[in-house]
Each structure stands twice: as C-alpha cells, then as structure tokens.
Amino acid sequence: MKGVNKKNSALLFIDVINMCAHEKGEIPEWGITFKKIRKMVPRLLKFIGDYKKAGGQVIYINCVPWKKKFLADNINELYKNPACMYYSRDSSDFSEQFYGVMPDKEDKIFTKNSYDAFTNPQLKAYLKKKGIRYLLVVGIFGDGCVDSTIHGGFSAGFNFIILKDLIETTDVAHRQKLQRLLKEHSWPTMFGETLDSDEFRKLFK
C-alpha cells in the first residue's frame, strides 16, 4: 500500500441498500436470504465512521430501480431468460434506499443502471478530477456488483485495496463459495491488495 494517502484514495461503498440487505428484500422461495450480510453491516458502518474520522472520503454507490425501464439494454436482454431474471418486486423507492446508513451532505452518491459502478461515467470523471488513484472497496454482493466494479475500475486504471471482511453476499452456499474464491485467489492475484479492515486500520494514518 505504499503511496496511498488521504488525498489520493477513497472508499467505495457499494450497494448496501434495502434490496440487497433488508429482510423485505429477501426471496426465500429462491433461497435468497441476507443473514450474513446483516451480520456484517454493523462492522462496516463502524469502519466507515472510523475512516471518516481519520480524514478518509466515502463515495456511496446505489442503483436505479431494478426494473426494465431503468436498466441497461443488455441486462434486459439477459433477463429474457427466466433463469436469469431478477427484477425488483418493490413498487416504491424502498429497495434503493441505503440500509443502516444515511450519507452526510458532503458525501458523494453515484447511481448505476448495471452491475459495475463505472458504467456511470460521472464516477470516473469525479475520481480523476479529485486525483484519486486508490479505491478501497466494501459492500455487497461480493460475487456480483462488487466484483464487476473491481473489474471495471481496474480496467479504467485505478488501483484497488479490497477489504475482504467488509464484503458479503447472499447466504446461498454456491455464492458463498464463489465469493471465497474471489477473496482468496482472484482479487489478490489480479486486482489489488486484499486484506481485513483491521489490517488496513494499522496502515492508514
């Protein structure tokens, strides 16, 4: 992590929203529940508080309503396959609200209409304008939007620090297994230093 400092780094807080964390967002008949996510969230919120007190910047990522008229064309094309379709069932804006946290007025929020946060060009433009080169990543789902954002950001030229204990996915066994492989192999060997938040705390002063 040589070269990382408070001015050239920021934390990306990805998709910790009701659709991906709240009990009302679960789909039990599909086996989709979020107990592991809800267990992780208090640690994540504590880290964010400590990180901001230390002078770090947090950038919040959420998504458009996960419905056909708001999503990228290729997602809608994919969702023509019933085995892939995952549209939101929520008729209000509850699903897109942040879960357990309210960003401060000075915090930046970027909204995406696909998995990768970098599909919103304003995010990259903002990071470049601020001289941010290093991105800490936390959030959900590790095997979904977090992984996609790491790929997109790395391809855009950013360096990553991946806080593995503050990234979680659904309770589904095969998704947990995939996320474990990402944390143990793919991310540290291909995309950036992958460590626990307590290890990072000791290094970021």
KAFENUR-V218588 format. One record per helix or strand of 3 or more residues. SS is the DSSP state (H for helix, E for strand). FROM is the first residue (numbers start at 1). TO is the last residue. Records with the same first field share a line. If there is no record, write none. Layout:
SS->FROM-TO + FROM-TO
This chain:
E->9-14 + 58-63 + 108-112 + 134-140 + 159-168 + 192-195
H->18-21 + 23-25 + 28-30 + 35-53 + 73-78 + 94-96 + 117-119 + 121-130 + 142-155 + 173-190 + 197-203
